[in-house]
Amino acid sequence: MVENINSSVLEDMIESNKVVIADFYATWCGPCKMMHPIFEECAADQTDINFVRLDVDENMEYAQKAAIQFVPTFIIYAGGKEVARKSGYIPKEEFELFVKLASQCK
């Protein structure tokens, strides 16, 4: 299940060493809207990875701290730090490989 969260919840998840895939998106972004069903579908197949979404317009300070320059940007956090990052529209097969990388971080 994908949760829409704010930056303080994300920081708590990162500090607790959970494996997280964060989707930094904007409501006005076309590629973000195209990625949303892919993100949801991949999340449904995973039980040990936390899939979360952060609206960059509502979490602007954290988006700047995380150096988000493009939306959507997907970041894998594991072991309390950023492990990998991808930006833009990602075909489903490629995004599944990104999720597989996250699952190896457990």
N, CA and C atoms as an extended XYZ file, in Angstrom:
318
Properties=species:S:1:pos:R:3:atomname:S:1:resname:S:1:resid:I:1 pbc="F F F"
N         0.833       -1.185        0.000 N   MET     1
C         0.000        0.000        0.000 CA  MET     1
C         0.880        1.251        0.000 C   MET     1
N         0.492        2.221       -0.779 N   VAL     2
C         1.243        3.468       -0.880 CA  VAL     2
C         0.600        4.500        0.033 C   VAL     2
N         1.447        5.167        0.815 N   GLU     3
C         0.962        6.223        1.699 CA  GLU     3
C         1.453        7.573        1.218 C   GLU     3
N         0.575        8.568        1.258 N   ASN     4
C         0.994        9.954        1.069 CA  ASN     4
C         1.413       10.460        2.436 C   ASN     4
N         2.665       10.906        2.554 N   ILE     5
C         3.193       11.325        3.850 CA  ILE     5
C         3.830       12.693        3.728 C   ILE     5
N         4.265       13.214        4.877 N   ASN     6
C         5.018       14.466        4.869 CA  ASN     6
C         6.478       14.161        5.216 C   ASN     6
N         7.296       15.187        5.164 N   SER     7
C         8.736       14.999        5.332 CA  SER     7
C         9.117       14.480        6.717 C   SER     7
N         8.401       14.876        7.761 N   SER     8
C         8.782       14.405        9.099 CA  SER     8
C         8.532       12.899        9.236 C   SER     8
N         7.462       12.398        8.626 N   VAL     9
C         7.204       10.950        8.651 CA  VAL     9
C         8.297       10.219        7.880 C   VAL     9
N         8.679       10.761        6.724 N   LEU    10
C         9.760       10.145        5.952 CA  LEU    10
C        11.052       10.116        6.751 C   LEU    10
N        11.397       11.212        7.386 N   GLU    11
C        12.626       11.247        8.187 CA  GLU    11
C        12.589       10.208        9.296 C   GLU    11
N        11.439       10.027        9.938 N   ASP    12
C        11.304        8.997       10.978 CA  ASP    12
C        11.513        7.607       10.400 C   ASP    12
N        10.964        7.363        9.217 N   MET    13
C        11.123        6.050        8.587 CA  MET    13
C        12.591        5.797        8.241 C   MET    13
N        13.265        6.810        7.708 N   ILE    14
C        14.675        6.670        7.347 CA  ILE    14
C        15.514        6.405        8.590 C   ILE    14
N        15.266        7.170        9.654 N   GLU    15
C        16.031        7.010       10.898 CA  GLU    15
C        15.808        5.654       11.543 C   GLU    15
N        14.644        5.039       11.299 N   SER    16
C        14.374        3.727       11.894 CA  SER    16
C        14.904        2.591       11.020 C   SER    16
N        15.699        2.963        9.997 N   ASN    17
C        16.374        2.000        9.120 CA  ASN    17
C        15.425        1.130        8.308 C   ASN    17
N        14.231        1.619        8.034 N   LYS    18
C        13.315        0.888        7.168 CA  LYS    18
C        13.758        1.055        5.720 C   LYS    18
N        13.413        0.077        4.892 N   VAL    19
C        13.648        0.203        3.449 CA  VAL    19
C        12.443        0.945        2.879 C   VAL    19
N        12.732        2.071        2.241 N   VAL    20
C        11.681        2.961        1.750 CA  VAL    20
C        11.961        3.315        0.297 C   VAL    20
N        10.909        3.299       -0.518 N   ILE    21
C        10.984        3.907       -1.847 CA  ILE    21
C        10.057        5.110       -1.796 C   ILE    21
N        10.647        6.284       -1.924 N   ALA    22
C         9.889        7.523       -1.873 CA  ALA    22
C         9.693        8.072       -3.279 C   ALA    22
N         8.462        8.437       -3.577 N   ASP    23
C         8.090        9.053       -4.848 CA  ASP    23
C         7.877       10.537       -4.578 C   ASP    23
N         8.800       11.354       -5.041 N   PHE    24
C         8.657       12.803       -4.930 CA  PHE    24
C         7.944       13.266       -6.199 C   PHE    24
N         6.731       13.789       -6.045 N   TYR    25
C         5.885       14.100       -7.198 CA  TYR    25
C         5.240       15.474       -7.029 C   TYR    25
N         4.558       15.897       -8.089 N   ALA    26
C         3.748       17.117       -8.043 CA  ALA    26
C         2.420       16.818       -8.722 C   ALA    26
N         1.357       17.401       -8.206 N   THR    27
C         0.024       17.127       -8.746 CA  THR    27
C        -0.133       17.616      -10.179 C   THR    27
N         0.638       18.605      -10.583 N   TRP    28
C         0.546       19.192      -11.920 CA  TRP    28
C         1.438       18.486      -12.946 C   TRP    28
N         2.181       17.481      -12.538 N   CYS    29
C         3.212       16.842      -13.362 CA  CYS    29
C         2.651       15.665      -14.167 C   CYS    29
N         2.712       15.766      -15.495 N   GLY    30
C         2.239       14.695      -16.372 CA  GLY    30
C         2.958       13.364      -16.174 C   GLY    30
N         4.311       13.343      -16.200 N   PRO    31
C         5.016       12.081      -15.982 CA  PRO    31
C         4.728       11.472      -14.598 C   PRO    31
N         4.473       12.330      -13.601 N   CYS    32
C         4.123       11.822      -12.262 CA  CYS    32
C         2.813       11.041      -12.328 C   CYS    32
N         1.848       11.596      -13.058 N   LYS    33
C         0.553       10.935      -13.208 CA  LYS    33
C         0.708        9.619      -13.967 C   LYS    33
N         1.617        9.566      -14.930 N   MET    34
C         1.853        8.341      -15.688 CA  MET    34
C         2.536        7.277      -14.821 C   MET    34
N         3.384        7.707      -13.901 N   MET    35
C         4.115        6.767      -13.044 CA  MET    35
C         3.267        6.247      -11.886 C   MET    35
N         2.248        6.989      -11.502 N   HIS    36
C         1.461        6.620      -10.320 CA  HIS    36
C         0.931        5.180      -10.375 C   HIS    36
N         0.278        4.730      -11.468 N   PRO    37
C        -0.201        3.342      -11.468 CA  PRO    37
C         0.922        2.310      -11.424 C   PRO    37
N         2.054        2.611      -12.028 N   ILE    38
C         3.203        1.692      -11.976 CA  ILE    38
C         3.714        1.586      -10.546 C   ILE    38
N         3.832        2.730       -9.876 N   PHE    39
C         4.285        2.768       -8.480 CA  PHE    39
C         3.323        1.965       -7.600 C   PHE    39
N         2.015        2.185       -7.781 N   GLU    40
C         0.996        1.473       -6.994 CA  GLU    40
C         1.057       -0.034       -7.245 C   GLU    40
N         1.208       -0.423       -8.499 N   GLU    41
C         1.243       -1.844       -8.847 CA  GLU    41
C         2.464       -2.531       -8.241 C   GLU    41
N         3.607       -1.877       -8.308 N   CYS    42
C         4.826       -2.457       -7.714 CA  CYS    42
C         4.704       -2.530       -6.195 C   CYS    42
N         4.061       -1.545       -5.602 N   ALA    43
C         3.875       -1.534       -4.146 CA  ALA    43
C         2.993       -2.692       -3.701 C   ALA    43
N         2.000       -3.025       -4.504 N   ALA    44
C         1.068       -4.104       -4.147 CA  ALA    44
C         1.770       -5.457       -4.071 C   ALA    44
N         2.877       -5.599       -4.800 N   ASP    45
C         3.617       -6.865       -4.824 CA  ASP    45
C         4.641       -6.984       -3.703 C   ASP    45
N         4.831       -5.943       -2.911 N   GLN    46
C         5.879       -5.928       -1.884 CA  GLN    46
C         5.277       -5.782       -0.489 C   GLN    46
N         5.797       -6.548        0.458 N   THR    47
C         5.323       -6.425        1.835 CA  THR    47
C         6.402       -5.879        2.760 C   THR    47
N         7.651       -5.951        2.349 N   ASP    48
C         8.738       -5.560        3.249 CA  ASP    48
C         9.430       -4.265        2.831 C   ASP    48
N         8.854       -3.572        1.855 N   ILE    49
C         9.365       -2.267        1.441 CA  ILE    49
C         8.246       -1.258        1.648 C   ILE    49
N         8.574       -0.117        2.215 N   ASN    50
C         7.596        0.948        2.414 CA  ASN    50
C         7.579        1.849        1.189 C   ASN    50
N         6.446        1.920        0.513 N   PHE    51
C         6.262        2.796       -0.638 CA  PHE    51
C         5.517        4.034       -0.163 C   PHE    51
N         6.136        5.195       -0.350 N   VAL    52
C         5.519        6.444        0.115 CA  VAL    52
C         5.603        7.499       -0.974 C   VAL    52
N         4.704        8.480       -0.898 N   ARG    53
C         4.685        9.584       -1.859 CA  ARG    53
C         4.739       10.896       -1.089 C   ARG    53
N         5.535       11.830       -1.595 N   LEU    54
C         5.626       13.173       -1.019 CA  LEU    54
C         5.397       14.198       -2.116 C   LEU    54
N         4.432       15.057       -1.901 N   ASP    55
C         4.163       16.151       -2.824 CA  ASP    55
C         5.238       17.216       -2.603 C   ASP    55
N         6.017       17.503       -3.643 N   VAL    56
C         7.131       18.447       -3.491 CA  VAL    56
C         6.642       19.863       -3.183 C   VAL    56
N         5.438       20.207       -3.652 N   ASP    57
C         4.908       21.546       -3.366 CA  ASP    57
C         4.514       21.696       -1.901 C   ASP    57
N         4.104       20.605       -1.274 N   GLU    58
C         3.730       20.638        0.148 CA  GLU    58
C         4.925       20.374        1.060 C   GLU    58
N         5.999       19.850        0.510 N   ASN    59
C         7.208       19.514        1.289 CA  ASN    59
C         8.429       20.134        0.633 C   ASN    59
N         8.301       21.391        0.269 N   MET    60
C         9.325       22.083       -0.512 CA  MET    60
C        10.691       22.114        0.186 C   MET    60
N        10.676       22.364        1.489 N   GLU    61
C        11.945       22.446        2.223 CA  GLU    61
C        12.694       21.104        2.176 C   GLU    61
N        11.966       20.008        2.386 N   TYR    62
C        12.618       18.699        2.343 CA  TYR    62
C        13.045       18.349        0.922 C   TYR    62
N        12.220       18.715       -0.073 N   ALA    63
C        12.581       18.453       -1.465 CA  ALA    63
C        13.892       19.151       -1.816 C   ALA    63
N        14.078       20.357       -1.307 N   GLN    64
C        15.345       21.066       -1.534 CA  GLN    64
C        16.481       20.361       -0.806 C   GLN    64
N        16.233       19.937        0.431 N   LYS    65
C        17.253       19.226        1.217 CA  LYS    65
C        17.673       17.925        0.517 C   LYS    65
N        16.699       17.254       -0.117 N   ALA    66
C        16.975       15.992       -0.808 CA  ALA    66
C        17.462       16.219       -2.237 C   ALA    66
N        17.654       17.482       -2.616 N   ALA    67
C        18.148       17.851       -3.952 CA  ALA    67
C        17.267       17.316       -5.071 C   ALA    67
N        15.963       17.431       -4.893 N   ILE    68
C        15.018       17.026       -5.931 CA  ILE    68
C        14.999       18.115       -6.992 C   ILE    68
N        15.454       17.788       -8.182 N   GLN    69
C        15.504       18.757       -9.264 CA  GLN    69
C        14.458       18.485      -10.327 C   GLN    69
N        13.974       17.241      -10.399 N   PHE    70
C        12.987       16.840      -11.388 CA  PHE    70
C        11.899       16.037      -10.689 C   PHE    70
N        10.687       16.094      -11.227 N   VAL    71
C         9.629       15.221      -10.741 CA  VAL    71
C         9.103       14.415      -11.916 C   VAL    71
N         8.782       13.156      -11.690 N   PRO    72
C         8.956       12.466      -10.423 CA  PRO    72
C        10.415       12.064      -10.190 C   PRO    72
N        10.787       11.986       -8.931 N   THR    73
C        12.068       11.418       -8.527 CA  THR    73
C        11.767       10.327       -7.515 C   THR    73
N        12.380        9.181       -7.708 N   PHE    74
C        12.208        8.038       -6.817 CA  PHE    74
C        13.524        7.791       -6.100 C   PHE    74
N        13.465        7.713       -4.781 N   ILE    75
C        14.676        7.478       -3.991 CA  ILE    75
C        14.466        6.243       -3.114 C   ILE    75
N        15.459        5.371       -3.122 N   ILE    76
C        15.486        4.231       -2.201 CA  ILE    76
C        16.313        4.644       -0.999 C   ILE    76
N        15.730        4.498        0.182 N   TYR    77
C        16.441        4.717        1.430 CA  TYR    77
C        16.557        3.372        2.144 C   TYR    77
N        17.739        3.063        2.635 N   ALA    78
C        17.959        1.838        3.401 CA  ALA    78
C        19.134        2.083        4.330 C   ALA    78
N        19.084        1.488        5.495 N   GLY    79
C        20.174        1.652        6.455 CA  GLY    79
C        20.369        3.103        6.872 C   GLY    79
N        19.299        3.875        6.820 N   GLY    80
C        19.370        5.260        7.272 CA  GLY    80
C        19.924        6.245        6.258 C   GLY    80
N        20.092        5.809        4.995 N   LYS    81
C        20.654        6.735        4.002 CA  LYS    81
C        20.094        6.445        2.613 C   LYS    81
N        20.334        7.375        1.696 N   GLU    82
C        19.924        7.187        0.309 CA  GLU    82
C        20.823        6.143       -0.344 C   GLU    82
N        20.195        5.199       -1.037 N   VAL    83
C        20.924        4.121       -1.696 CA  VAL    83
C        20.924        4.290       -3.217 C   VAL    83
N        19.800        4.734       -3.763 N   ALA    84
C        19.679        4.880       -5.214 CA  ALA    84
C        18.599        5.905       -5.526 C   ALA    84
N        18.674        6.438       -6.760 N   ARG    85
C        17.744        7.483       -7.187 CA  ARG    85
C        17.525        7.375       -8.690 C   ARG    85
N        16.278        7.604       -9.109 N   LYS    86
C        15.923        7.691      -10.530 CA  LYS    86
C        14.916        8.813      -10.682 C   LYS    86
N        14.985        9.502      -11.813 N   SER    87
C        14.054       10.604      -12.069 CA  SER    87
C        13.372       10.428      -13.416 C   SER    87
N        12.189       11.021      -13.516 N   GLY    88
C        11.451       11.009      -14.766 CA  GLY    88
C        10.580        9.784      -14.915 C   GLY    88
N         9.938        9.689      -16.081 N   TYR    89
C         9.107        8.518      -16.370 CA  TYR    89
C        10.027        7.312      -16.559 C   TYR    89
N         9.653        6.203      -15.928 N   ILE    90
C        10.441        4.970      -16.003 CA  ILE    90
C         9.499        3.857      -16.466 C   ILE    90
N         9.815        3.165      -17.563 N   PRO    91
C         8.964        2.047      -17.988 CA  PRO    91
C         8.838        1.013      -16.868 C   PRO    91
N         7.708        0.318      -16.845 N   LYS    92
C         7.412       -0.605      -15.749 CA  LYS    92
C         8.526       -1.628      -15.528 C   LYS    92
N         9.039       -2.219      -16.593 N   GLU    93
C        10.076       -3.254      -16.448 CA  GLU    93
C        11.320       -2.677      -15.769 C   GLU    93
N        11.688       -1.462      -16.143 N   GLU    94
C        12.852       -0.812      -15.536 CA  GLU    94
C        12.577       -0.448      -14.081 C   GLU    94
N        11.353        0.012      -13.804 N   PHE    95
C        11.018        0.360      -12.424 CA  PHE    95
C        11.005       -0.887      -11.536 C   PHE    95
N        10.575       -2.024      -12.089 N   GLU    96
C        10.599       -3.273      -11.332 CA  GLU    96
C        12.029       -3.645      -10.931 C   GLU    96
N        13.010       -3.363      -11.799 N   LEU    97
C        14.414       -3.606      -11.453 CA  LEU    97
C        14.860       -2.682      -10.318 C   LEU    97
N        14.363       -1.444      -10.341 N   PHE    98
C        14.661       -0.498       -9.265 CA  PHE    98
C        14.102       -1.013       -7.936 C   PHE    98
N        12.883       -1.546       -7.974 N   VAL    99
C        12.264       -2.127       -6.759 CA  VAL    99
C        13.060       -3.347       -6.300 C   VAL    99
N        13.535       -4.136       -7.253 N   LYS   100
C        14.352       -5.310       -6.909 CA  LYS   100
C        15.625       -4.889       -6.178 C   LYS   100
N        16.215       -3.791       -6.615 N   LEU   101
C        17.393       -3.254       -5.920 CA  LEU   101
C        17.044       -2.917       -4.477 C   LEU   101
N        15.881       -2.308       -4.275 N   ALA   102
C        15.446       -1.981       -2.910 CA  ALA   102
C        15.263       -3.233       -2.065 C   ALA   102
N        14.723       -4.279       -2.667 N   SER   103
C        14.481       -5.511       -1.901 CA  SER   103
C        15.791       -6.174       -1.485 C   SER   103
N        16.868       -5.900       -2.203 N   GLN   104
C        18.180       -6.462       -1.847 CA  GLN   104
C        18.817       -5.690       -0.695 C   GLN   104
N        18.242       -4.566       -0.327 N   CYS   105
C        18.800       -3.725        0.738 CA  CYS   105
C        18.309       -4.121        2.125 C   CYS   105
N        17.431       -5.105        2.202 N   LYS   106
C        16.854       -5.500        3.504 CA  LYS   106
C        17.883       -6.102        4.410 C   LYS   106
